[in-house]
Amino acid sequence: MESQTICIHTEYIKLQDLLKYAGAAGTGGDAKLAVQEGLVSVNGEVCTMRGRKLRPGDTVEYGGRKFLVEHEN
């Protein structure tokens, strides 16, 4: 599984925004559908809340890719 680190400089990033930012979803609509259809997992559990707040240390899996959220120093 391909792994990618996503660095944020804010307290959190919303799940749908992370998918768009990482290039895993082409549009916000694509991200919304993927999350609502249960195709995305956060910290190993399926997540259907597209507005879920992700903080440093959280991991997201979608489409055979894994994203690790870290705080930008």
PDB file with SEQRES, HELIX, SHEET and CRYST1 records, atoms N, CA, C and O in Angstrom:
SEQRES   1 A   73  MET GLU SER GLN THR ILE CYS ILE HIS THR GLU TYR ILE          
SEQRES   2 A   73  LYS LEU GLN ASP LEU LEU LYS TYR ALA GLY ALA ALA GLY          
SEQRES   3 A   73  THR GLY GLY ASP ALA LYS LEU ALA VAL GLN GLU GLY LEU          
SEQRES   4 A   73  VAL SER VAL ASN GLY GLU VAL CYS THR MET ARG GLY ARG          
SEQRES   5 A   73  LYS LEU ARG PRO GLY ASP THR VAL GLU TYR GLY GLY ARG          
SEQRES   6 A   73  LYS PHE LEU VAL GLU HIS GLU ASN                              
HELIX    1 AA1 LEU A   15  TYR A   21  1                                   7    
HELIX    2 AA2 GLY A   28  GLN A   36  1                                   9    
SHEET    1 AA1 5 GLU A   2  ILE A   8  0                                        
SHEET    2 AA1 5 ARG A  65  HIS A  71  1                                        
SHEET    3 AA1 5 THR A  59  TYR A  62 -1                                        
SHEET    4 AA1 5 SER A  41  VAL A  42 -1                                        
SHEET    5 AA1 5 GLU A  45  VAL A  46 -1                                        
SHEET    1 AA2 2 ILE A  13  LYS A  14  0                                        
SHEET    2 AA2 2 LYS A  53  LEU A  54 -1                                        
CRYST1    1.000    1.000    1.000  90.00  90.00  90.00 P 1           1          
ATOM      1  N   MET A   1       0.850  -1.183   0.000  1.00  0.00           N  
ATOM      2  CA  MET A   1       0.000   0.000   0.000  1.00  0.00           C  
ATOM      3  C   MET A   1       0.891   1.240   0.000  1.00  0.00           C  
ATOM      4  O   MET A   1       1.823   1.356   0.796  1.00  0.00           O  
ATOM      5  N   GLU A   2       0.588   2.144  -0.893  1.00  0.00           N  
ATOM      6  CA  GLU A   2       1.334   3.403  -0.983  1.00  0.00           C  
ATOM      7  C   GLU A   2       1.003   4.273   0.222  1.00  0.00           C  
ATOM      8  O   GLU A   2      -0.160   4.391   0.608  1.00  0.00           O  
ATOM      9  N   SER A   3       2.020   4.878   0.811  1.00  0.00           N  
ATOM     10  CA  SER A   3       1.837   5.714   1.989  1.00  0.00           C  
ATOM     11  C   SER A   3       2.316   7.131   1.699  1.00  0.00           C  
ATOM     12  O   SER A   3       3.329   7.331   1.030  1.00  0.00           O  
ATOM     13  N   GLN A   4       1.582   8.102   2.206  1.00  0.00           N  
ATOM     14  CA  GLN A   4       1.906   9.509   1.979  1.00  0.00           C  
ATOM     15  C   GLN A   4       1.668  10.291   3.271  1.00  0.00           C  
ATOM     16  O   GLN A   4       0.670  10.082   3.961  1.00  0.00           O  
ATOM     17  N   THR A   5       2.588  11.184   3.585  1.00  0.00           N  
ATOM     18  CA  THR A   5       2.435  12.043   4.759  1.00  0.00           C  
ATOM     19  C   THR A   5       1.814  13.361   4.322  1.00  0.00           C  
ATOM     20  O   THR A   5       2.266  13.981   3.359  1.00  0.00           O  
ATOM     21  N   ILE A   6       0.788  13.780   5.028  1.00  0.00           N  
ATOM     22  CA  ILE A   6       0.124  15.060   4.778  1.00  0.00           C  
ATOM     23  C   ILE A   6       0.438  15.968   5.958  1.00  0.00           C  
ATOM     24  O   ILE A   6       0.025  15.697   7.085  1.00  0.00           O  
ATOM     25  N   CYS A   7       1.166  17.040   5.698  1.00  0.00           N  
ATOM     26  CA  CYS A   7       1.532  17.987   6.759  1.00  0.00           C  
ATOM     27  C   CYS A   7       0.523  19.131   6.800  1.00  0.00           C  
ATOM     28  O   CYS A   7       0.209  19.737   5.775  1.00  0.00           O  
ATOM     29  N   ILE A   8       0.027  19.411   7.985  1.00  0.00           N  
ATOM     30  CA  ILE A   8      -0.912  20.521   8.159  1.00  0.00           C  
ATOM     31  C   ILE A   8      -0.305  21.538   9.115  1.00  0.00           C  
ATOM     32  O   ILE A   8       0.506  21.190   9.974  1.00  0.00           O  
ATOM     33  N   HIS A   9      -0.702  22.792   8.961  1.00  0.00           N  
ATOM     34  CA  HIS A   9      -0.199  23.834   9.851  1.00  0.00           C  
ATOM     35  C   HIS A   9      -1.311  24.396  10.735  1.00  0.00           C  
ATOM     36  O   HIS A   9      -1.112  25.367  11.465  1.00  0.00           O  
ATOM     37  N   THR A  10      -2.481  23.770  10.657  1.00  0.00           N  
ATOM     38  CA  THR A  10      -3.614  24.154  11.492  1.00  0.00           C  
ATOM     39  C   THR A  10      -3.865  23.034  12.506  1.00  0.00           C  
ATOM     40  O   THR A  10      -3.178  22.013  12.490  1.00  0.00           O  
ATOM     41  N   GLU A  11      -4.837  23.226  13.373  1.00  0.00           N  
ATOM     42  CA  GLU A  11      -5.142  22.230  14.404  1.00  0.00           C  
ATOM     43  C   GLU A  11      -5.658  20.928  13.798  1.00  0.00           C  
ATOM     44  O   GLU A  11      -5.356  19.843  14.296  1.00  0.00           O  
ATOM     45  N   TYR A  12      -6.442  21.040  12.715  1.00  0.00           N  
ATOM     46  CA  TYR A  12      -7.036  19.864  12.089  1.00  0.00           C  
ATOM     47  C   TYR A  12      -7.316  20.128  10.611  1.00  0.00           C  
ATOM     48  O   TYR A  12      -7.229  21.263  10.143  1.00  0.00           O  
ATOM     49  N   ILE A  13      -7.653  19.062   9.886  1.00  0.00           N  
ATOM     50  CA  ILE A  13      -8.119  19.160   8.510  1.00  0.00           C  
ATOM     51  C   ILE A  13      -9.323  18.231   8.394  1.00  0.00           C  
ATOM     52  O   ILE A  13      -9.316  17.135   8.954  1.00  0.00           O  
ATOM     53  N   LYS A  14     -10.343  18.657   7.679  1.00  0.00           N  
ATOM     54  CA  LYS A  14     -11.528  17.821   7.511  1.00  0.00           C  
ATOM     55  C   LYS A  14     -11.218  16.694   6.531  1.00  0.00           C  
ATOM     56  O   LYS A  14     -10.412  16.847   5.613  1.00  0.00           O  
ATOM     57  N   LEU A  15     -11.875  15.568   6.748  1.00  0.00           N  
ATOM     58  CA  LEU A  15     -11.622  14.378   5.947  1.00  0.00           C  
ATOM     59  C   LEU A  15     -11.777  14.642   4.458  1.00  0.00           C  
ATOM     60  O   LEU A  15     -10.896  14.274   3.681  1.00  0.00           O  
ATOM     61  N   GLN A  16     -12.865  15.266   4.039  1.00  0.00           N  
ATOM     62  CA  GLN A  16     -13.067  15.501   2.610  1.00  0.00           C  
ATOM     63  C   GLN A  16     -12.002  16.445   2.051  1.00  0.00           C  
ATOM     64  O   GLN A  16     -11.610  16.311   0.892  1.00  0.00           O  
ATOM     65  N   ASP A  17     -11.534  17.389   2.851  1.00  0.00           N  
ATOM     66  CA  ASP A  17     -10.490  18.312   2.410  1.00  0.00           C  
ATOM     67  C   ASP A  17      -9.152  17.596   2.257  1.00  0.00           C  
ATOM     68  O   ASP A  17      -8.383  17.897   1.344  1.00  0.00           O  
ATOM     69  N   LEU A  18      -8.876  16.651   3.152  1.00  0.00           N  
ATOM     70  CA  LEU A  18      -7.646  15.875   3.037  1.00  0.00           C  
ATOM     71  C   LEU A  18      -7.648  15.063   1.754  1.00  0.00           C  
ATOM     72  O   LEU A  18      -6.633  15.000   1.061  1.00  0.00           O  
ATOM     73  N   LEU A  19      -8.769  14.442   1.429  1.00  0.00           N  
ATOM     74  CA  LEU A  19      -8.840  13.636   0.209  1.00  0.00           C  
ATOM     75  C   LEU A  19      -8.609  14.488  -1.030  1.00  0.00           C  
ATOM     76  O   LEU A  19      -7.938  14.053  -1.966  1.00  0.00           O  
ATOM     77  N   LYS A  20      -9.155  15.694  -1.045  1.00  0.00           N  
ATOM     78  CA  LYS A  20      -8.928  16.601  -2.180  1.00  0.00           C  
ATOM     79  C   LYS A  20      -7.475  17.072  -2.206  1.00  0.00           C  
ATOM     80  O   LYS A  20      -6.833  17.040  -3.256  1.00  0.00           O  
ATOM     81  N   TYR A  21      -6.960  17.501  -1.075  1.00  0.00           N  
ATOM     82  CA  TYR A  21      -5.597  18.029  -0.979  1.00  0.00           C  
ATOM     83  C   TYR A  21      -4.560  16.983  -1.395  1.00  0.00           C  
ATOM     84  O   TYR A  21      -3.575  17.303  -2.060  1.00  0.00           O  
ATOM     85  N   ALA A  22      -4.793  15.738  -0.997  1.00  0.00           N  
ATOM     86  CA  ALA A  22      -3.844  14.662  -1.295  1.00  0.00           C  
ATOM     87  C   ALA A  22      -3.970  14.165  -2.728  1.00  0.00           C  
ATOM     88  O   ALA A  22      -3.141  13.380  -3.189  1.00  0.00           O  
ATOM     89  N   GLY A  23      -4.997  14.615  -3.431  1.00  0.00           N  
ATOM     90  CA  GLY A  23      -5.200  14.182  -4.809  1.00  0.00           C  
ATOM     91  C   GLY A  23      -5.888  12.830  -4.916  1.00  0.00           C  
ATOM     92  O   GLY A  23      -5.936  12.243  -5.998  1.00  0.00           O  
ATOM     93  N   ALA A  24      -6.419  12.330  -3.809  1.00  0.00           N  
ATOM     94  CA  ALA A  24      -7.109  11.041  -3.816  1.00  0.00           C  
ATOM     95  C   ALA A  24      -8.512  11.174  -4.411  1.00  0.00           C  
ATOM     96  O   ALA A  24      -9.064  10.201  -4.925  1.00  0.00           O  
ATOM     97  N   ALA A  25      -9.083  12.371  -4.341  1.00  0.00           N  
ATOM     98  CA  ALA A  25     -10.398  12.653  -4.914  1.00  0.00           C  
ATOM     99  C   ALA A  25     -10.263  13.897  -5.783  1.00  0.00           C  
ATOM    100  O   ALA A  25      -9.660  14.889  -5.374  1.00  0.00           O  
ATOM    101  N   GLY A  26     -10.823  13.835  -6.968  1.00  0.00           N  
ATOM    102  CA  GLY A  26     -10.691  14.947  -7.907  1.00  0.00           C  
ATOM    103  C   GLY A  26     -11.455  16.192  -7.485  1.00  0.00           C  
ATOM    104  O   GLY A  26     -10.997  17.316  -7.690  1.00  0.00           O  
ATOM    105  N   THR A  27     -12.623  15.980  -6.895  1.00  0.00           N  
ATOM    106  CA  THR A  27     -13.467  17.105  -6.486  1.00  0.00           C  
ATOM    107  C   THR A  27     -14.042  16.841  -5.099  1.00  0.00           C  
ATOM    108  O   THR A  27     -13.925  15.742  -4.557  1.00  0.00           O  
ATOM    109  N   GLY A  28     -14.658  17.862  -4.547  1.00  0.00           N  
ATOM    110  CA  GLY A  28     -15.325  17.693  -3.263  1.00  0.00           C  
ATOM    111  C   GLY A  28     -16.475  16.700  -3.364  1.00  0.00           C  
ATOM    112  O   GLY A  28     -16.757  15.964  -2.418  1.00  0.00           O  
ATOM    113  N   GLY A  29     -17.131  16.688  -4.511  1.00  0.00           N  
ATOM    114  CA  GLY A  29     -18.221  15.742  -4.730  1.00  0.00           C  
ATOM    115  C   GLY A  29     -17.728  14.308  -4.737  1.00  0.00           C  
ATOM    116  O   GLY A  29     -18.367  13.416  -4.178  1.00  0.00           O  
ATOM    117  N   ASP A  30     -16.578  14.093  -5.378  1.00  0.00           N  
ATOM    118  CA  ASP A  30     -15.977  12.750  -5.390  1.00  0.00           C  
ATOM    119  C   ASP A  30     -15.624  12.314  -3.967  1.00  0.00           C  
ATOM    120  O   ASP A  30     -15.869  11.170  -3.584  1.00  0.00           O  
ATOM    121  N   ALA A  31     -15.054  13.225  -3.195  1.00  0.00           N  
ATOM    122  CA  ALA A  31     -14.678  12.925  -1.813  1.00  0.00           C  
ATOM    123  C   ALA A  31     -15.920  12.600  -0.988  1.00  0.00           C  
ATOM    124  O   ALA A  31     -15.924  11.649  -0.207  1.00  0.00           O  
ATOM    125  N   LYS A  32     -16.968  13.394  -1.169  1.00  0.00           N  
ATOM    126  CA  LYS A  32     -18.220  13.186  -0.436  1.00  0.00           C  
ATOM    127  C   LYS A  32     -18.795  11.800  -0.718  1.00  0.00           C  
ATOM    128  O   LYS A  32     -19.194  11.092   0.207  1.00  0.00           O  
ATOM    129  N   LEU A  33     -18.839  11.414  -1.984  1.00  0.00           N  
ATOM    130  CA  LEU A  33     -19.388  10.114  -2.354  1.00  0.00           C  
ATOM    131  C   LEU A  33     -18.557   8.967  -1.793  1.00  0.00           C  
ATOM    132  O   LEU A  33     -19.107   7.987  -1.290  1.00  0.00           O  
ATOM    133  N   ALA A  34     -17.237   9.087  -1.879  1.00  0.00           N  
ATOM    134  CA  ALA A  34     -16.360   8.033  -1.375  1.00  0.00           C  
ATOM    135  C   ALA A  34     -16.579   7.810   0.121  1.00  0.00           C  
ATOM    136  O   ALA A  34     -16.636   6.674   0.591  1.00  0.00           O  
ATOM    137  N   VAL A  35     -16.702   8.910   0.856  1.00  0.00           N  
ATOM    138  CA  VAL A  35     -16.901   8.814   2.302  1.00  0.00           C  
ATOM    139  C   VAL A  35     -18.286   8.246   2.608  1.00  0.00           C  
ATOM    140  O   VAL A  35     -18.414   7.346   3.438  1.00  0.00           O  
ATOM    141  N   GLN A  36     -19.313   8.758   1.954  1.00  0.00           N  
ATOM    142  CA  GLN A  36     -20.678   8.305   2.215  1.00  0.00           C  
ATOM    143  C   GLN A  36     -20.880   6.836   1.851  1.00  0.00           C  
ATOM    144  O   GLN A  36     -21.708   6.156   2.457  1.00  0.00           O  
ATOM    145  N   GLU A  37     -20.130   6.344   0.865  1.00  0.00           N  
ATOM    146  CA  GLU A  37     -20.256   4.950   0.442  1.00  0.00           C  
ATOM    147  C   GLU A  37     -19.430   3.998   1.309  1.00  0.00           C  
ATOM    148  O   GLU A  37     -19.423   2.790   1.073  1.00  0.00           O  
ATOM    149  N   GLY A  38     -18.734   4.542   2.311  1.00  0.00           N  
ATOM    150  CA  GLY A  38     -17.979   3.698   3.234  1.00  0.00           C  
ATOM    151  C   GLY A  38     -16.666   3.185   2.673  1.00  0.00           C  
ATOM    152  O   GLY A  38     -16.167   2.144   3.101  1.00  0.00           O  
ATOM    153  N   LEU A  39     -16.104   3.911   1.715  1.00  0.00           N  
ATOM    154  CA  LEU A  39     -14.860   3.491   1.071  1.00  0.00           C  
ATOM    155  C   LEU A  39     -13.612   4.025   1.770  1.00  0.00           C  
ATOM    156  O   LEU A  39     -12.491   3.693   1.387  1.00  0.00           O  
ATOM    157  N   VAL A  40     -13.810   4.854   2.797  1.00  0.00           N  
ATOM    158  CA  VAL A  40     -12.692   5.507   3.480  1.00  0.00           C  
ATOM    159  C   VAL A  40     -12.628   5.042   4.926  1.00  0.00           C  
ATOM    160  O   VAL A  40     -13.654   4.957   5.602  1.00  0.00           O  
ATOM    161  N   SER A  41     -11.429   4.741   5.399  1.00  0.00           N  
ATOM    162  CA  SER A  41     -11.288   4.388   6.813  1.00  0.00           C  
ATOM    163  C   SER A  41     -10.336   5.366   7.492  1.00  0.00           C  
ATOM    164  O   SER A  41      -9.364   5.835   6.901  1.00  0.00           O  
ATOM    165  N   VAL A  42     -10.646   5.655   8.742  1.00  0.00           N  
ATOM    166  CA  VAL A  42      -9.832   6.549   9.559  1.00  0.00           C  
ATOM    167  C   VAL A  42      -9.390   5.756  10.783  1.00  0.00           C  
ATOM    168  O   VAL A  42     -10.213   5.220  11.526  1.00  0.00           O  
ATOM    169  N   ASN A  43      -8.089   5.692  10.974  1.00  0.00           N  
ATOM    170  CA  ASN A  43      -7.519   4.938  12.100  1.00  0.00           C  
ATOM    171  C   ASN A  43      -8.038   3.501  12.144  1.00  0.00           C  
ATOM    172  O   ASN A  43      -8.301   2.952  13.213  1.00  0.00           O  
ATOM    173  N   GLY A  44      -8.181   2.903  10.949  1.00  0.00           N  
ATOM    174  CA  GLY A  44      -8.567   1.503  10.853  1.00  0.00           C  
ATOM    175  C   GLY A  44     -10.050   1.206  10.899  1.00  0.00           C  
ATOM    176  O   GLY A  44     -10.443   0.041  10.839  1.00  0.00           O  
ATOM    177  N   GLU A  45     -10.899   2.243  11.007  1.00  0.00           N  
ATOM    178  CA  GLU A  45     -12.339   2.050  11.058  1.00  0.00           C  
ATOM    179  C   GLU A  45     -13.020   2.824   9.938  1.00  0.00           C  
ATOM    180  O   GLU A  45     -12.647   3.961   9.650  1.00  0.00           O  
ATOM    181  N   VAL A  46     -14.014   2.213   9.308  1.00  0.00           N  
ATOM    182  CA  VAL A  46     -14.754   2.887   8.241  1.00  0.00           C  
ATOM    183  C   VAL A  46     -15.380   4.152   8.810  1.00  0.00           C  
ATOM    184  O   VAL A  46     -15.963   4.146   9.894  1.00  0.00           O  
ATOM    185  N   CYS A  47     -15.247   5.237   8.053  1.00  0.00           N  
ATOM    186  CA  CYS A  47     -15.795   6.525   8.490  1.00  0.00           C  
ATOM    187  C   CYS A  47     -16.717   7.076   7.413  1.00  0.00           C  
ATOM    188  O   CYS A  47     -16.327   7.165   6.249  1.00  0.00           O  
ATOM    189  N   THR A  48     -17.934   7.447   7.790  1.00  0.00           N  
ATOM    190  CA  THR A  48     -18.885   8.009   6.838  1.00  0.00           C  
ATOM    191  C   THR A  48     -19.178   9.482   7.127  1.00  0.00           C  
ATOM    192  O   THR A  48     -20.148  10.036   6.610  1.00  0.00           O  
ATOM    193  N   MET A  49     -18.347  10.111   7.947  1.00  0.00           N  
ATOM    194  CA  MET A  49     -18.516  11.539   8.264  1.00  0.00           C  
ATOM    195  C   MET A  49     -17.482  12.333   7.471  1.00  0.00           C  
ATOM    196  O   MET A  49     -16.306  12.364   7.834  1.00  0.00           O  
ATOM    197  N   ARG A  50     -17.921  12.978   6.385  1.00  0.00           N  
ATOM    198  CA  ARG A  50     -16.961  13.686   5.532  1.00  0.00           C  
ATOM    199  C   ARG A  50     -16.352  14.896   6.217  1.00  0.00           C  
ATOM    200  O   ARG A  50     -15.280  15.354   5.820  1.00  0.00           O  
ATOM    201  N   GLY A  51     -17.012  15.422   7.236  1.00  0.00           N  
ATOM    202  CA  GLY A  51     -16.498  16.577   7.961  1.00  0.00           C  
ATOM    203  C   GLY A  51     -15.666  16.207   9.174  1.00  0.00           C  
ATOM    204  O   GLY A  51     -15.303  17.073   9.969  1.00  0.00           O  
ATOM    205  N   ARG A  52     -15.360  14.918   9.321  1.00  0.00           N  
ATOM    206  CA  ARG A  52     -14.577  14.474  10.490  1.00  0.00           C  
ATOM    207  C   ARG A  52     -13.261  15.241  10.558  1.00  0.00           C  
ATOM    208  O   ARG A  52     -12.561  15.401   9.559  1.00  0.00           O  
ATOM    209  N   LYS A  53     -12.948  15.703  11.748  1.00  0.00           N  
ATOM    210  CA  LYS A  53     -11.716  16.466  11.951  1.00  0.00           C  
ATOM    211  C   LYS A  53     -10.552  15.511  12.172  1.00  0.00           C  
ATOM    212  O   LYS A  53     -10.569  14.694  13.092  1.00  0.00           O  
ATOM    213  N   LEU A  54      -9.550  15.622  11.324  1.00  0.00           N  
ATOM    214  CA  LEU A  54      -8.352  14.798  11.434  1.00  0.00           C  
ATOM    215  C   LEU A  54      -7.246  15.628  12.050  1.00  0.00           C  
ATOM    216  O   LEU A  54      -7.001  16.768  11.654  1.00  0.00           O  
ATOM    217  N   ARG A  55      -6.591  15.038  13.016  1.00  0.00           N  
ATOM    218  CA  ARG A  55      -5.509  15.724  13.722  1.00  0.00           C  
ATOM    219  C   ARG A  55      -4.215  14.954  13.520  1.00  0.00           C  
ATOM    220  O   ARG A  55      -4.244  13.797  13.100  1.00  0.00           O  
ATOM    221  N   PRO A  56      -3.073  15.583  13.816  1.00  0.00           N  
ATOM    222  CA  PRO A  56      -1.793  14.879  13.678  1.00  0.00           C  
ATOM    223  C   PRO A  56      -1.829  13.526  14.398  1.00  0.00           C  
ATOM    224  O   PRO A  56      -2.289  13.419  15.535  1.00  0.00           O  
ATOM    225  N   GLY A  57      -1.336  12.507  13.708  1.00  0.00           N  
ATOM    226  CA  GLY A  57      -1.333  11.153  14.239  1.00  0.00           C  
ATOM    227  C   GLY A  57      -2.422  10.276  13.644  1.00  0.00           C  
ATOM    228  O   GLY A  57      -2.350   9.050  13.726  1.00  0.00           O  
ATOM    229  N   ASP A  58      -3.441  10.908  13.039  1.00  0.00           N  
ATOM    230  CA  ASP A  58      -4.513  10.137  12.414  1.00  0.00           C  
ATOM    231  C   ASP A  58      -4.037   9.565  11.080  1.00  0.00           C  
ATOM    232  O   ASP A  58      -3.189  10.155  10.410  1.00  0.00           O  
ATOM    233  N   THR A  59      -4.589   8.410  10.701  1.00  0.00           N  
ATOM    234  CA  THR A  59      -4.288   7.817   9.406  1.00  0.00           C  
ATOM    235  C   THR A  59      -5.587   7.603   8.643  1.00  0.00           C  
ATOM    236  O   THR A  59      -6.623   7.280   9.225  1.00  0.00           O  
ATOM    237  N   VAL A  60      -5.513   7.788   7.335  1.00  0.00           N  
ATOM    238  CA  VAL A  60      -6.663   7.624   6.450  1.00  0.00           C  
ATOM    239  C   VAL A  60      -6.273   6.637   5.365  1.00  0.00           C  
ATOM    240  O   VAL A  60      -5.172   6.712   4.821  1.00  0.00           O  
ATOM    241  N   GLU A  61      -7.171   5.712   5.048  1.00  0.00           N  
ATOM    242  CA  GLU A  61      -6.939   4.765   3.960  1.00  0.00           C  
ATOM    243  C   GLU A  61      -8.065   4.898   2.955  1.00  0.00           C  
ATOM    244  O   GLU A  61      -9.243   4.919   3.311  1.00  0.00           O  
ATOM    245  N   TYR A  62      -7.672   4.991   1.670  1.00  0.00           N  
ATOM    246  CA  TYR A  62      -8.653   5.113   0.595  1.00  0.00           C  
ATOM    247  C   TYR A  62      -7.990   4.756  -0.726  1.00  0.00           C  
ATOM    248  O   TYR A  62      -6.895   5.229  -1.029  1.00  0.00           O  
ATOM    249  N   GLY A  63      -8.643   3.942  -1.489  1.00  0.00           N  
ATOM    250  CA  GLY A  63      -8.176   3.620  -2.831  1.00  0.00           C  
ATOM    251  C   GLY A  63      -6.799   2.982  -2.880  1.00  0.00           C  
ATOM    252  O   GLY A  63      -6.029   3.241  -3.805  1.00  0.00           O  
ATOM    253  N   GLY A  64      -6.483   2.157  -1.905  1.00  0.00           N  
ATOM    254  CA  GLY A  64      -5.177   1.505  -1.880  1.00  0.00           C  
ATOM    255  C   GLY A  64      -4.046   2.408  -1.438  1.00  0.00           C  
ATOM    256  O   GLY A  64      -2.875   2.055  -1.575  1.00  0.00           O  
ATOM    257  N   ARG A  65      -4.390   3.570  -0.909  1.00  0.00           N  
ATOM    258  CA  ARG A  65      -3.391   4.517  -0.428  1.00  0.00           C  
ATOM    259  C   ARG A  65      -3.626   4.800   1.044  1.00  0.00           C  
ATOM    260  O   ARG A  65      -4.751   4.724   1.538  1.00  0.00           O  
ATOM    261  N   LYS A  66      -2.545   5.126   1.733  1.00  0.00           N  
ATOM    262  CA  LYS A  66      -2.624   5.445   3.154  1.00  0.00           C  
ATOM    263  C   LYS A  66      -2.028   6.830   3.368  1.00  0.00           C  
ATOM    264  O   LYS A  66      -0.952   7.138   2.855  1.00  0.00           O  
ATOM    265  N   PHE A  67      -2.728   7.655   4.123  1.00  0.00           N  
ATOM    266  CA  PHE A  67      -2.291   9.027   4.402  1.00  0.00           C  
ATOM    267  C   PHE A  67      -2.107   9.201   5.899  1.00  0.00           C  
ATOM    268  O   PHE A  67      -3.000   8.882   6.684  1.00  0.00           O  
ATOM    269  N   LEU A  68      -0.961   9.702   6.287  1.00  0.00           N  
ATOM    270  CA  LEU A  68      -0.666   9.988   7.694  1.00  0.00           C  
ATOM    271  C   LEU A  68      -0.671  11.492   7.883  1.00  0.00           C  
ATOM    272  O   LEU A  68       0.045  12.213   7.187  1.00  0.00           O  
ATOM    273  N   VAL A  69      -1.478  11.971   8.828  1.00  0.00           N  
ATOM    274  CA  VAL A  69      -1.564  13.401   9.108  1.00  0.00           C  
ATOM    275  C   VAL A  69      -0.491  13.756  10.139  1.00  0.00           C  
ATOM    276  O   VAL A  69      -0.427  13.158  11.213  1.00  0.00           O  
ATOM    277  N   GLU A  70       0.341  14.725   9.802  1.00  0.00           N  
ATOM    278  CA  GLU A  70       1.374  15.216  10.718  1.00  0.00           C  
ATOM    279  C   GLU A  70       1.299  16.724  10.791  1.00  0.00           C  
ATOM    280  O   GLU A  70       0.806  17.375   9.870  1.00  0.00           O  
ATOM    281  N   HIS A  71       1.792  17.282  11.891  1.00  0.00           N  
ATOM    282  CA  HIS A  71       1.825  18.740  12.056  1.00  0.00           C  
ATOM    283  C   HIS A  71       3.104  19.278  11.435  1.00  0.00           C  
ATOM    284  O   HIS A  71       4.197  18.769  11.686  1.00  0.00           O  
ATOM    285  N   GLU A  72       2.952  20.306  10.629  1.00  0.00           N  
ATOM    286  CA  GLU A  72       4.103  20.934   9.983  1.00  0.00           C  
ATOM    287  C   GLU A  72       4.879  21.743  11.018  1.00  0.00           C  
ATOM    288  O   GLU A  72       4.306  22.556  11.743  1.00  0.00           O  
ATOM    289  N   ASN A  73       6.180  21.511  11.076  1.00  0.00           N  
ATOM    290  CA  ASN A  73       7.009  22.238  12.056  1.00  0.00           C  
ATOM    291  C   ASN A  73       7.442  23.571  11.555  1.00  0.00           C  
ATOM    292  O   ASN A  73       8.140  24.299  12.260  1.00  0.00           O  
TER     293      ASN A  73                                                      
END                                                                             
